[in-house]
Amino acid sequence: MTCTTYTKLHIYGSKDPTGITLTDSTVVTAIATALRTSTTYTGISNGYTIKVGSCGSGGYEITASGTVCQCNTGYTLRPCNGSPSWGGIYATTTCGAPTQTMSVVFS
């Protein structure tokens, strides 16, 4: 991630190829900055509340599924978490989820 302004964030995966898209550039850029600098952030765009925060020793996560570091159903990615709680997309739990690919794309 670079220090730039982003206009769109797309979260999707093999369980939901359409995924969700955020288009508020202020929110999208703040999410990218929070992930890059390992800081917390909460923002709303396109009807989704997105949170970035720490999840134990597993590093930072990005979630559109409620509270950070919780086992919910929805869109949560914990890329540095080596446990079965690495996240999930769409109608799968975010802890102990089935095998899937997940992507977060900033543009």
C-alpha atoms as one frame of an Amber mdcrd trajectory, in Angstrom:
protein
   0.000   0.000   0.000   1.250   3.437  -0.840   0.564   6.913   0.478  -2.006
   7.899  -2.105  -5.693   8.712  -2.423  -7.936   5.786  -3.296 -11.431   6.110
  -4.749 -12.704   2.535  -4.537 -12.393  -0.526  -2.307 -13.655  -3.909  -3.508
 -13.848  -6.885  -1.110 -14.747 -10.194  -2.709 -13.853 -13.867  -2.797 -14.621
 -17.314  -4.097 -17.735 -17.518  -1.883 -19.002 -14.177  -3.261 -17.362 -13.049
  -6.536 -19.477  -9.857  -6.584 -18.590  -8.850  -3.039 -18.984  -5.333  -1.728
 -17.688  -2.075  -3.147 -17.071   1.187  -1.314 -16.776   4.427  -3.281 -16.401
   7.230  -0.707 -12.797   8.260  -1.385 -12.343   9.759   2.091 -13.415   6.511
   3.763 -11.544   4.268   1.320  -8.314   6.241   1.736  -8.704   6.184   5.538
  -9.154   2.382   5.466  -6.003   1.992   3.370  -4.071   4.263   5.733  -5.299
   2.349   8.806  -4.235  -0.974   7.287  -0.864   0.419   6.208  -0.108   2.030
   9.596  -1.763  -0.611  11.847  -4.224   1.814  13.408  -7.923   1.519  14.160
 -10.596   3.086  11.984 -14.370   2.982  11.520 -16.109   4.473   8.487 -19.343
   4.188   6.523 -19.596   3.994   2.737 -22.296   2.649   0.431 -24.308   1.462
   3.443 -21.471  -0.619   4.919 -19.761   0.105   8.217 -16.148  -0.913   7.796
 -13.805  -1.334  10.728 -10.064  -1.830  10.871  -8.549  -2.959  14.147  -6.261
  -5.285  16.014  -7.275  -8.883  16.601  -4.985 -10.305  19.268  -1.607 -11.551
  18.129  -3.024 -12.130  14.626  -2.430  -8.561  13.488  -4.976  -6.187  12.008
  -8.218  -7.089  10.310 -10.728  -5.395   8.058 -14.390  -6.208   8.648 -17.805
  -5.214   7.363 -19.453  -7.724   9.702 -19.756  -5.909  13.006 -17.217  -5.810
  15.785 -13.504  -6.325  15.224 -12.137  -9.678  16.400 -15.536 -11.392  16.612
 -16.789 -14.574  14.950 -19.559 -13.205  12.736 -20.947 -14.129   9.353 -20.024
 -11.757   6.569 -16.941  -9.997   5.278 -13.879 -10.199   7.523 -10.257 -10.678
   6.530  -7.463 -11.335   9.009  -4.476 -11.831   6.693  -1.829 -12.362   9.399
  -3.880 -14.674  11.598  -2.505 -18.204  11.459  -5.387 -19.763  13.414  -8.727
 -21.040  12.040 -10.086 -17.523  12.727  -8.537 -16.031   9.554 -11.831 -14.635
   8.270 -14.514 -15.385   5.746 -16.596 -13.869   2.972 -20.366 -13.582   2.515
 -22.472 -16.324   4.114 -19.575 -18.053   5.878 -18.491 -17.631   9.452 -15.338
 -15.616  10.019 -13.927 -18.215  12.439 -13.365 -21.752  11.205 -14.566 -20.796
   7.727 -14.446 -23.202   4.795 -11.497 -22.940   2.396 -11.872 -19.915   0.124
  -9.965 -17.133  -1.562 -10.495 -13.546  -0.425  -9.388 -10.277  -2.009  -9.200
  -6.637  -0.956  -8.515  -4.334  -3.898  -7.912  -0.588  -3.608  -8.023   1.591
  -6.705
